[in-house]
Amino acid sequence: IPALDADPSLWDTYSDLEQFIPNNLNLEKGSPESLELAAQIKEVYFGNQSVGPDTLQGLVNILSDNFMVIPSIRSIKLHLARSPAPLFVYLFTYDGMLTVSNYRATYNYTIKGPAHADDLAYLFSFHAALDLFRPDEAAWNVVRHFTSLWANFVKTGDPTYNEDINWTPTTLTNKTYLQIDEELSLQHNLLGDRMALWDSVYQDLQ
């Protein structure tokens, strides 16, 4: 992102949407299947618009999904298919003062939401940003929820620590996950709109 800010012509490097197709799909670049999937990516992530400053969030989403979300979702499914051990899934969405893009950004674009590993700053002491951490009530709520959930999981194998929220394990038929924000909420079907595309692709091509 900083490079895009310094040299806007670099946006052109993202015009080829085939580069966002995961390598493990083994699609030949330029093949009808690859071009069709690139068109679906443009529709789902960019609303059929060109990649540029106006569709920055779409670029962030496809990069996030490629590097983090798609592998995580596939790992979850493999675990559930092969292991009886309960699996607790969460999505951290709190956009606070320790969000990397809020305190380390040197670019002019606005990126919503936390970055990869931002959740760790609310679970452990984050020495790199201690001088920036002036927690308000919302931030302290996140810290209290987070540490209580993890501590109870270590002690009992079940992260639920009070009656306010019952974090149930995810299953192949009941895809629950805990959304961790200023408040906790139990949700279903993690990033379902975007993942529906990849579920369909992997099912059809593998």
C-alpha positions as a Markdown table, in Angstrom:
| # | Residue | x | y | z |
|---|---|---|---|---|
| 1 | Ile | 0.0 | 0.0 | 0.0 |
| 2 | Pro | 2.8 | 2.6 | 0.8 |
| 3 | Ala | 4.3 | 1.8 | -2.7 |
| 4 | Leu | 0.9 | 2.5 | -4.3 |
| 5 | Asp | 0.8 | 5.8 | -2.5 |
| 6 | Ala | 4.2 | 6.8 | -3.7 |
| 7 | Asp | 3.7 | 5.6 | -7.3 |
| 8 | Pro | 0.0 | 5.5 | -8.3 |
| 9 | Ser | 1.0 | 3.9 | -11.6 |
| 10 | Leu | 1.6 | 0.7 | -9.7 |
| 11 | Trp | -2.2 | 0.2 | -9.6 |
| 12 | Asp | -1.8 | -1.1 | -13.1 |
| 13 | Thr | 0.0 | -4.1 | -11.8 |
| 14 | Tyr | -3.2 | -5.3 | -10.2 |
| 15 | Ser | -5.3 | -5.1 | -13.4 |
| 16 | Asp | -4.5 | -8.7 | -14.1 |
| 17 | Leu | -6.9 | -10.5 | -11.8 |
| 18 | Glu | -5.6 | -13.9 | -12.7 |
| 19 | Gln | -2.7 | -13.3 | -10.2 |
| 20 | Phe | -5.2 | -13.6 | -7.4 |
| 21 | Ile | -6.1 | -17.2 | -8.3 |
| 22 | Pro | -4.6 | -19.6 | -5.7 |
| 23 | Asn | -1.7 | -21.7 | -7.1 |
| 24 | Asn | -3.1 | -24.9 | -5.7 |
| 25 | Leu | -6.0 | -24.7 | -8.1 |
| 26 | Asn | -3.5 | -25.5 | -10.9 |
| 27 | Leu | -5.2 | -23.4 | -13.5 |
| 28 | Glu | -3.2 | -22.5 | -16.5 |
| 29 | Lys | -3.0 | -18.7 | -16.9 |
| 30 | Gly | -5.1 | -17.6 | -19.9 |
| 31 | Ser | -7.1 | -20.7 | -20.0 |
| 32 | Pro | -10.9 | -20.4 | -20.2 |
| 33 | Glu | -11.3 | -21.6 | -16.6 |
| 34 | Ser | -8.7 | -19.1 | -15.3 |
| 35 | Leu | -10.3 | -16.2 | -17.2 |
| 36 | Glu | -13.7 | -17.2 | -15.9 |
| 37 | Leu | -12.5 | -17.3 | -12.4 |
| 38 | Ala | -10.8 | -13.9 | -12.8 |
| 39 | Ala | -14.1 | -12.5 | -14.0 |
| 40 | Gln | -15.8 | -13.9 | -10.9 |
| 41 | Ile | -13.2 | -12.3 | -8.7 |
| 42 | Lys | -13.8 | -9.0 | -10.3 |
| 43 | Glu | -17.5 | -9.3 | -9.6 |
| 44 | Val | -17.3 | -10.5 | -6.0 |
| 45 | Tyr | -14.4 | -8.3 | -4.8 |
| 46 | Phe | -14.6 | -5.3 | -7.0 |
| 47 | Gly | -18.2 | -5.0 | -8.1 |
| 48 | Asn | -17.1 | -5.3 | -11.7 |
| 49 | Gln | -15.1 | -2.1 | -11.3 |
| 50 | Ser | -11.4 | -1.6 | -12.2 |
| 51 | Val | -8.8 | -2.1 | -9.4 |
| 52 | Gly | -7.9 | 1.3 | -8.1 |
| 53 | Pro | -8.1 | 3.7 | -5.2 |
| 54 | Asp | -11.9 | 3.5 | -5.3 |
| 55 | Thr | -11.8 | -0.2 | -4.9 |
| 56 | Leu | -9.0 | -0.4 | -2.3 |
| 57 | Gln | -11.1 | -2.3 | 0.2 |
| 58 | Gly | -11.7 | -5.0 | -2.4 |
| 59 | Leu | -8.0 | -5.3 | -3.0 |
| 60 | Val | -7.4 | -5.6 | 0.7 |
| 61 | Asn | -10.1 | -8.3 | 0.9 |
| 62 | Ile | -8.8 | -10.4 | -1.9 |
| 63 | Leu | -5.2 | -10.2 | -0.6 |
| 64 | Ser | -6.4 | -11.1 | 2.9 |
| 65 | Asp | -8.4 | -14.0 | 1.6 |
| 66 | Asn | -5.6 | -15.3 | -0.5 |
| 67 | Phe | -3.0 | -15.2 | 2.2 |
| 68 | Met | -5.1 | -15.9 | 5.3 |
| 69 | Val | -8.8 | -16.6 | 5.0 |
| 70 | Ile | -9.0 | -19.3 | 2.3 |
| 71 | Pro | -6.2 | -21.4 | 3.8 |
| 72 | Ser | -7.8 | -21.0 | 7.3 |
| 73 | Ile | -11.2 | -22.0 | 6.1 |
| 74 | Arg | -9.9 | -25.0 | 4.3 |
| 75 | Ser | -7.8 | -26.1 | 7.4 |
| 76 | Ile | -11.0 | -25.8 | 9.5 |
| 77 | Lys | -12.9 | -28.1 | 7.1 |
| 78 | Leu | -10.1 | -30.6 | 7.1 |
| 79 | His | -9.9 | -30.6 | 10.9 |
| 80 | Leu | -13.6 | -31.1 | 11.3 |
| 81 | Ala | -13.7 | -33.9 | 8.7 |
| 82 | Arg | -10.9 | -35.8 | 10.4 |
| 83 | Ser | -10.9 | -35.0 | 14.1 |
| 84 | Pro | -13.5 | -35.2 | 16.9 |
| 85 | Ala | -11.8 | -32.5 | 18.9 |
| 86 | Pro | -13.9 | -29.4 | 19.3 |
| 87 | Leu | -12.8 | -26.4 | 17.3 |
| 88 | Phe | -13.5 | -22.8 | 18.3 |
| 89 | Val | -13.3 | -20.3 | 15.5 |
| 90 | Tyr | -13.2 | -16.5 | 16.0 |
| 91 | Leu | -13.0 | -13.3 | 13.9 |
| 92 | Phe | -11.4 | -10.3 | 15.4 |
| 93 | Thr | -12.9 | -7.1 | 14.1 |
| 94 | Tyr | -12.1 | -4.5 | 16.7 |
| 95 | Asp | -10.6 | -1.5 | 15.0 |
| 96 | Gly | -8.8 | 0.3 | 17.9 |
| 97 | Met | -5.7 | 2.3 | 18.7 |
| 98 | Leu | -3.5 | -0.7 | 18.3 |
| 99 | Thr | -4.6 | -1.5 | 14.8 |
| 100 | Val | -1.4 | -1.4 | 12.7 |
| 101 | Ser | -2.8 | 0.8 | 10.0 |
| 102 | Asn | -3.9 | 3.3 | 12.6 |
| 103 | Tyr | -0.6 | 3.9 | 14.3 |
| 104 | Arg | 2.0 | 2.9 | 11.7 |
| 105 | Ala | 0.5 | 4.0 | 8.5 |
| 106 | Thr | 2.6 | 6.3 | 6.3 |
| 107 | Tyr | 0.1 | 6.4 | 3.4 |
| 108 | Asn | -2.9 | 8.4 | 2.6 |
| 109 | Tyr | -5.4 | 5.6 | 1.9 |
| 110 | Thr | -8.0 | 4.6 | 4.5 |
| 111 | Ile | -8.2 | 0.9 | 5.3 |
| 112 | Lys | -10.9 | -0.3 | 7.5 |
| 113 | Gly | -10.5 | -3.0 | 10.2 |
| 114 | Pro | -7.7 | -4.7 | 12.0 |
| 115 | Ala | -4.7 | -6.2 | 10.3 |
| 116 | His | -3.2 | -9.7 | 10.6 |
| 117 | Ala | -2.1 | -10.3 | 14.2 |
| 118 | Asp | -3.6 | -7.1 | 15.6 |
| 119 | Asp | -5.6 | -9.3 | 18.0 |
| 120 | Leu | -2.4 | -10.3 | 19.8 |
| 121 | Ala | -1.9 | -6.7 | 21.0 |
| 122 | Tyr | -5.1 | -7.1 | 23.1 |
| 123 | Leu | -4.1 | -10.6 | 24.4 |
| 124 | Phe | -0.4 | -10.0 | 25.3 |
| 125 | Ser | 1.7 | -7.0 | 26.3 |
| 126 | Phe | 2.6 | -5.3 | 23.0 |
| 127 | His | 5.8 | -3.5 | 23.8 |
| 128 | Ala | 6.2 | -1.9 | 20.4 |
| 129 | Ala | 3.1 | 0.2 | 21.0 |
| 130 | Leu | 2.8 | 0.5 | 24.8 |
| 131 | Asp | 3.4 | 4.3 | 24.6 |
| 132 | Leu | 0.4 | 4.5 | 22.2 |
| 133 | Phe | -2.0 | 2.4 | 24.3 |
| 134 | Arg | -4.2 | 4.7 | 26.2 |
| 135 | Pro | -7.1 | 2.3 | 26.6 |
| 136 | Asp | -10.6 | 3.6 | 26.8 |
| 137 | Glu | -13.5 | 1.6 | 28.1 |
| 138 | Ala | -14.1 | -0.1 | 24.8 |
| 139 | Ala | -10.4 | -1.2 | 24.5 |
| 140 | Trp | -10.4 | -2.5 | 28.1 |
| 141 | Asn | -13.6 | -4.5 | 27.3 |
| 142 | Val | -11.8 | -6.2 | 24.4 |
| 143 | Val | -8.8 | -7.0 | 26.6 |
| 144 | Arg | -11.0 | -8.4 | 29.4 |
| 145 | His | -13.1 | -10.5 | 27.0 |
| 146 | Phe | -10.1 | -11.8 | 25.2 |
| 147 | Thr | -7.9 | -12.8 | 28.2 |
| 148 | Ser | -10.9 | -14.3 | 30.0 |
| 149 | Leu | -11.8 | -16.5 | 27.0 |
| 150 | Trp | -8.3 | -17.7 | 26.5 |
| 151 | Ala | -7.6 | -18.3 | 30.2 |
| 152 | Asn | -10.8 | -20.3 | 30.6 |
| 153 | Phe | -10.0 | -22.4 | 27.5 |
| 154 | Val | -6.6 | -23.2 | 29.0 |
| 155 | Lys | -8.2 | -24.2 | 32.3 |
| 156 | Thr | -11.2 | -26.1 | 31.1 |
| 157 | Gly | -11.0 | -26.7 | 27.4 |
| 158 | Asp | -14.1 | -24.5 | 27.0 |
| 159 | Pro | -13.5 | -20.7 | 26.4 |
| 160 | Thr | -17.0 | -19.7 | 27.6 |
| 161 | Tyr | -16.5 | -18.0 | 31.0 |
| 162 | Asn | -19.9 | -16.6 | 31.9 |
| 163 | Glu | -23.5 | -16.7 | 30.8 |
| 164 | Asp | -23.4 | -13.6 | 28.6 |
| 165 | Ile | -22.1 | -15.5 | 25.6 |
| 166 | Asn | -21.9 | -19.2 | 24.9 |
| 167 | Trp | -19.0 | -19.8 | 22.4 |
| 168 | Thr | -20.0 | -23.1 | 20.8 |
| 169 | Pro | -17.6 | -25.1 | 18.7 |
| 170 | Thr | -18.0 | -25.0 | 14.9 |
| 171 | Thr | -19.1 | -28.0 | 13.0 |
| 172 | Leu | -19.5 | -29.0 | 9.4 |
| 173 | Thr | -23.3 | -28.4 | 9.6 |
| 174 | Asn | -23.3 | -25.5 | 12.2 |
| 175 | Lys | -20.6 | -23.0 | 11.2 |
| 176 | Thr | -20.6 | -20.9 | 14.3 |
| 177 | Tyr | -17.8 | -18.4 | 15.1 |
| 178 | Leu | -17.3 | -15.8 | 17.7 |
| 179 | Gln | -16.9 | -12.2 | 16.5 |
| 180 | Ile | -14.7 | -10.3 | 18.9 |
| 181 | Asp | -15.3 | -6.5 | 18.8 |
| 182 | Glu | -16.3 | -4.0 | 21.5 |
| 183 | Glu | -18.8 | -6.7 | 22.4 |
| 184 | Leu | -18.8 | -10.4 | 21.8 |
| 185 | Ser | -21.4 | -11.9 | 19.4 |
| 186 | Leu | -21.9 | -15.4 | 18.1 |
| 187 | Gln | -22.2 | -15.5 | 14.3 |
| 188 | His | -22.5 | -18.1 | 11.5 |
| 189 | Asn | -20.9 | -18.8 | 8.2 |
| 190 | Leu | -17.6 | -16.8 | 8.4 |
| 191 | Leu | -17.3 | -14.3 | 5.5 |
| 192 | Gly | -19.9 | -16.4 | 3.7 |
| 193 | Asp | -20.4 | -14.1 | 0.7 |
| 194 | Arg | -16.8 | -14.2 | -0.3 |
| 195 | Met | -16.2 | -17.8 | 0.8 |
| 196 | Ala | -19.1 | -19.0 | -1.3 |
| 197 | Leu | -17.1 | -18.3 | -4.4 |
| 198 | Trp | -14.1 | -20.3 | -3.2 |
| 199 | Asp | -16.2 | -23.2 | -1.8 |
| 200 | Ser | -17.7 | -23.5 | -5.3 |
| 201 | Val | -14.4 | -23.3 | -7.1 |
| 202 | Tyr | -12.6 | -25.9 | -4.9 |
| 203 | Gln | -15.6 | -28.2 | -5.2 |
| 204 | Asp | -15.7 | -27.9 | -9.0 |
| 205 | Leu | -12.0 | -28.0 | -9.7 |
| 206 | Gln | -10.6 | -30.5 | -7.2 |
